Every structure is written in structure tokens, then in C-alpha cells.
Amino acid sequence: MIPTTFEKFQETLKEPIPSNQWPAALKSLWWDAKGDWNASHDIAQEIHTPMGSWIHAYLHRKEGDEWNAGYWYRQAGQPFPKYSLEEEFKILVEENLS
């Protein structure tokens, strides 16, 4: 079952793995929240949609690679954020819950 709120998404982080029923974008964000950047990135780079590009951009921004992040934000049709990574993460999760 897909969580319906950001708070319920956070509650799933006590589980060892994300639900197989979740879309790839939500699984990617889940792995990022668990601290596994590589698992998150592996999933995100296989999502060939604007959302996949946005998550990919966020991950490279988090990594500190602004040049690569900028490329992926452009692919996603999103501006380079002027807000925190934490805020962007919450926005991304909420976008994928709706």
C-alpha cells in the first residue's frame, strides 16, 4: 500500500525494504531517506520521465555535484532549487504520493 502522507511515508522507514507495490520513484526516495544514495541513484537513473530526472537532479545536488544536478534539473523542466535539500525531499515525496 502506498502511503498517503509524508508522515506515513516516514513511518515506513522502519521497514527493511520498500514495498514492491510502490512506483520506482517512491522506492528511490525511500532508499535515499534510508541513507543509501547508491540504491536511490540506481533506481532514479532508470526512470525515464521528468520525475525520474528530478529525483536524479536532487541526488546529484545532495552529492554536491551542481553541474550534473543542473543538467538533470533542465531535463526535468525544473529550476535549480533555492531551498534546502530537506524541503526538496519532502516536495518530491509528496509529489509521488499524489
KETOR-17967 format. One record per residue: x, y, z of N, C-alpha, C in turn; residue number from 0. Coordinates in Angstrom, 1 decimal, padded with zeros to 4 digits. Layout:
     n.X     n.Y     n.Z    ca.X    ca.Y    ca.Z     c.X     c.Y     c.Z  gukol
       X       Y       Z       X       Y       Z       X       Y       Z    NUM
...
//
This chain:
     n.X     n.Y     n.Z    ca.X    ca.Y    ca.Z     c.X     c.Y     c.Z  gukol
   000.8  -001.2   000.0   000.0   000.0   000.0   000.9   001.2   000.0      0
   000.5   002.2  -000.8   001.3   003.4  -000.9   000.9   004.4   000.2      1
   001.8   004.9   000.9   001.5   005.9   002.0   000.7   007.1   001.4      2
  -000.1   007.7   002.2  -000.9   008.8   001.7  -000.4   010.2   002.2      3
   000.5   010.2   003.1   001.1   011.5   003.6   002.6   011.3   003.8      4
   003.3   012.4   003.8   004.7   012.4   004.1   005.0   011.7   005.4      5
   004.2   012.0   006.4   004.4   011.4   007.7   004.3   009.9   007.7      6
   003.3   009.4   006.9   003.1   007.9   006.8   004.3   007.3   006.0      7
   004.8   008.1   005.0   006.0   007.6   004.3   007.1   007.5   005.3      8
   007.3   008.5   006.1   008.4   008.4   007.1   008.3   007.2   008.0      9
   007.1   006.8   008.4   006.8   005.7   009.2   007.3   004.4   008.6     10
   007.3   004.3   007.2   007.7   003.1   006.5   009.2   002.9   006.6     11
   010.0   003.9   007.0   011.4   003.8   007.1   011.9   002.8   008.1     12
   011.1   002.4   009.0   011.5   001.4   010.0   011.5   000.0   009.3     13
   010.9  -000.1   008.1   010.9  -001.4   007.4   012.3  -001.7   006.8     14
   012.6  -002.9   006.5   013.9  -003.2   005.9   014.0  -002.9   004.4     15
   012.9  -002.9   003.7   012.9  -002.6   002.3   011.5  -001.9   002.0     16
   011.5  -001.1   000.9   010.2  -000.5   000.5   009.3  -001.6  -000.1     17
   008.0  -001.3  -000.1   007.0  -002.2  -000.7   007.2  -002.4  -002.2     18
   007.1  -003.6  -002.7   007.2  -003.9  -004.1   006.0  -003.3  -004.9     19
   005.0  -002.9  -004.2   003.8  -002.3  -004.9   004.0  -000.8  -005.2     20
   005.1  -000.2  -004.6   005.3   001.2  -004.8   005.9   001.4  -006.2     21
   005.7   002.6  -006.8   006.3   003.0  -008.0   007.8   003.2  -007.8     22
   008.6   003.1  -008.8   010.0   003.2  -008.7   010.5   004.6  -008.1     23
   009.8   005.6  -008.5   010.2   007.0  -007.9   010.1   007.0  -006.4     24
   009.1   006.4  -005.9   008.9   006.4  -004.4   009.9   005.5  -003.8     25
   010.2   004.4  -004.4   011.3   003.5  -003.9   012.6   004.2  -003.9     26
   012.9   004.9  -004.9   014.2   005.7  -005.0   014.3   006.6  -003.8     27
   013.2   007.4  -003.6   013.2   008.3  -002.5   013.3   007.6  -001.1     28
   012.7   006.5  -001.0   012.8   005.7   000.2   014.2   005.3   000.5     29
   014.9   004.8  -000.5   016.3   004.4  -000.3   017.2   005.6   000.1     30
   016.9   006.8  -000.5   017.6   008.0  -000.1   017.4   008.3   001.3     31
   016.1   008.2   001.8   015.8   008.5   003.2   016.5   007.6   004.1     32
   016.7   006.4   003.7   017.4   005.3   004.5   018.9   005.5   004.5     33
   019.4   006.5   003.7   020.8   006.8   003.6   021.6   006.0   002.6     34
   020.9   005.3   001.7   021.6   004.6   000.6   021.5   005.3  -000.7     35
   022.4   006.3  -000.9   022.4   007.1  -002.1   022.6   006.3  -003.3     36
   023.4   005.3  -003.3   023.7   004.4  -004.5   022.4   003.7  -004.9     37
   021.7   003.1  -004.0   020.5   002.4  -004.3   019.5   003.3  -004.9     38
   019.3   004.5  -004.3   018.4   005.5  -004.8   018.8   005.9  -006.2     39
   020.1   006.2  -006.4   020.5   006.7  -007.7   020.3   005.6  -008.8     40
   020.6   004.3  -008.4   020.4   003.2  -009.4   019.0   003.2  -009.9     41
   018.1   003.4  -009.0   016.6   003.4  -009.4   016.3   004.6  -010.2     42
   016.7   005.8  -009.7   016.4   007.0  -010.4   016.9   007.1  -011.8     43
   018.1   006.6  -012.1   018.6   006.8  -013.4   017.9   005.8  -014.4     44
   017.1   004.9  -013.9   016.3   004.1  -014.8   014.9   004.5  -015.0     45
   014.5   005.7  -014.4   013.2   006.2  -014.5   013.3   007.3  -015.6     46
   012.8   007.0  -016.8   013.0   007.9  -018.0   011.8   008.8  -018.1     47
   011.5   009.6  -017.1   010.4   010.5  -017.0   010.9   011.8  -016.4     48
   010.1   012.9  -016.5   010.6   014.2  -015.8   010.8   013.9  -014.3     49
   009.9   013.1  -013.7   010.1   012.9  -012.3   011.4   012.1  -012.0     50
   011.7   011.1  -012.8   013.0   010.4  -012.6   014.2   011.4  -012.8     51
   014.1   012.3  -013.7   015.1   013.3  -013.9   015.2   014.2  -012.7     52
   014.1   014.6  -012.1   014.1   015.5  -011.0   014.7   014.8  -009.8     53
   014.4   013.5  -009.5   015.0   012.8  -008.4   016.5   012.7  -008.7     54
   016.8   012.4  -009.9   018.3   012.3  -010.3   019.0   013.6  -010.0     55
   018.3   014.7  -010.3   018.9   016.0  -010.1   019.1   016.2  -008.6     56
   018.1   015.9  -007.8   018.1   016.1  -006.4   019.3   015.3  -005.8     57
   019.4   014.1  -006.2   020.5   013.2  -005.7   021.9   013.8  -006.0     58
   022.1   014.3  -007.2   023.4   014.9  -007.6   023.6   016.2  -006.8     59
   022.5   017.0  -006.6   022.6   018.2  -005.8   023.1   017.8  -004.3     60
   022.5   016.7  -003.8   022.8   016.2  -002.5   024.3   015.8  -002.4     61
   024.7   015.2  -003.5   026.1   014.7  -003.6   027.1   015.9  -003.7     62
   026.6   017.1  -004.1   027.4   018.2  -004.2   027.9   018.5  -005.6     63
   027.4   017.7  -006.6   027.7   017.9  -008.0   026.7   018.8  -008.7     64
   026.9   020.1  -008.5   026.0   021.0  -009.0   025.9   021.1  -010.5     65
   027.0   020.8  -011.2   027.0   020.8  -012.7   026.1   019.7  -013.2     66
   026.3   018.5  -012.7   025.4   017.3  -013.1   024.0   017.5  -012.6     67
   023.8   018.0  -011.4   022.4   018.3  -010.9   021.7   019.3  -011.9     68
   022.5   020.4  -012.3   021.9   021.3  -013.2   021.4   020.7  -014.5     69
   022.2   019.8  -015.0   021.8   019.1  -016.3   020.4   018.4  -016.0     70
   020.4   017.6  -014.9   019.1   016.8  -014.7   017.9   017.7  -014.3     71
   018.2   018.8  -013.7   017.0   019.8  -013.4   016.5   020.3  -014.8     72
   017.4   020.6  -015.7   016.9   021.0  -017.0   016.2   019.9  -017.7     73
   016.6   018.7  -017.6   015.9   017.5  -018.2   014.5   017.4  -017.6     74
   014.4   017.7  -016.3   013.1   017.5  -015.6   012.2   018.7  -015.8     75
   012.8   019.8  -016.4   012.0   021.0  -016.6   011.8   021.8  -015.3     76
   012.7   021.6  -014.4   012.6   022.2  -013.0   013.8   023.2  -012.9     77
   013.5   024.3  -012.2   014.6   025.3  -011.9   015.5   024.7  -010.8     78
   016.8   025.1  -010.8   017.7   024.7  -009.7   017.1   025.3  -008.4     79
   016.8   024.5  -007.4   016.1   025.0  -006.2   016.9   026.0  -005.4     80
   016.2   026.9  -004.8   016.8   027.9  -003.9   016.4   027.6  -002.4     81
   015.9   026.4  -002.2   015.5   025.9  -000.9   016.4   024.7  -000.5     82
   016.2   024.3   000.7   017.1   023.2   001.3   016.8   021.9   000.7     83
   017.7   021.0   000.8   017.6   019.6   000.3   016.4   018.9   001.1     84
   016.3   019.2   002.4   015.2   018.6   003.1   013.8   019.1   002.6     85
   013.7   020.3   002.2   012.5   020.8   001.7   012.2   020.2   000.3     86
   013.2   020.0  -000.5   013.1   019.4  -001.8   012.7   017.9  -001.6     87
   013.3   017.3  -000.7   013.0   015.9  -000.5   011.5   015.7  -000.1     88
   011.0   016.6   000.8   009.6   016.5   001.1   008.7   016.8   000.0     89
   009.0   017.7  -000.9   008.2   018.1  -002.1   008.2   016.9  -003.0     90
   009.4   016.2  -003.2   009.4   015.1  -004.1   008.6   013.9  -003.6     91
   008.7   013.6  -002.3   007.9   012.6  -001.7   006.4   012.9  -001.9     92
   006.0   014.1  -001.6   004.6   014.5  -001.6   004.1   014.4  -003.1     93
   004.9   014.8  -004.1   004.5   014.7  -005.5   004.3   013.3  -005.9     94
   005.0   012.4  -005.3   004.9   011.0  -005.6   003.8   010.2  -004.8     95
   003.2   010.9  -003.9   002.1   010.3  -003.1   000.8   010.7  -003.7     96
   000.8   011.8  -004.5  -000.5   012.2  -005.0  -000.8   011.6  -006.3     97
//
